[in-house]
Amino acid sequence: MTPDSLDALIRRHRSQVERTLKPTIQRYYPSMLTASGGLEYRKMIELSSKMAMVGRACTLIAGYPFDARRLRIGSLFGACCFLGDSFLDDFGEAAALEYLKRCELLLTKGWFEVRDNRERLFYVILGRLFAERDVLDPTLRQAIFSLFLSQKEDVELRAGSSEFQKHPRHLQLRMLRQCARNRGGNTSTVLALFLVPHLPLEYHYVIFTRIAVHVRGRSRRLSLRPALPAPDLYESGQAHGSRAADDFWPGN
């Protein structure tokens, strides 16, 4: 795949992502469309488009076609990452710790009290994402909670806990690198399991270690480690030996 054809694929995904997300944003959090000249909205669309490309890679690695439903899941997942990371990174340490407590309540009890339009949008998108998949499946449930724990560890380390400060500088840096790896690897794993529910175990290590998603900071940067599927997979939209979509989505 040439750079031009890859760029065209990204543009197509971006257009489809926007068609998926914009009506929901207009209904539940319309001020995002105009705040700061629509900058945050554009960042969300861009991040969700890149997450769709990550989902494409994960799906093709597992040998399945990246169809419209998987693109929708990737779009919803990207929007959840954008909003969730904003709660962790953009409003200060106290807000991040509070979000973690509320997120734990959501994961253990299934609900939390929505306080504003931003939280309402997050809750609605998360609900639609969870509706695409049996989130009580043990593997996916464990992956989601592992992602939450890595987010919690990240916030606590950045907050400079007393235990963390006791370690020498080189060990602190190692802990931060490991935390970033876990957060990125768990993000990739959760996305892959939403896209391929019965992902063979041999692919978990590859996706965790070689397609690590890092979504951090106000710019919502997303970077990938370089080991992605061969370029022809992107172009064809299907890996060698891909299974039919009917095999993946029971009842469709």
FENPE-V684435 format. One record per run of one state. SS is the DSSP state (H for helix, E for strand, - for the rest). FROM is the first residue (numbers start at 1). TO is the last residue. If there is no record, write none. Layout:
ss->{SS SS}
from->{FROM FROM}
to->{TO TO}
This chain:
ss->{- H - H - H - E - H - H - H - H - H - H - H - E - E - H - E - H -}
from->{1 3 29 30 34 35 62 64 65 68 90 93 110 117 132 138 159 162 166 169 196 201 211 214 217 221 224 231 237 243 244 245 249}
to->{2 28 29 33 34 61 63 64 67 89 92 109 116 131 137 158 161 165 168 195 200 210 213 216 220 223 230 236 242 243 244 248 252}
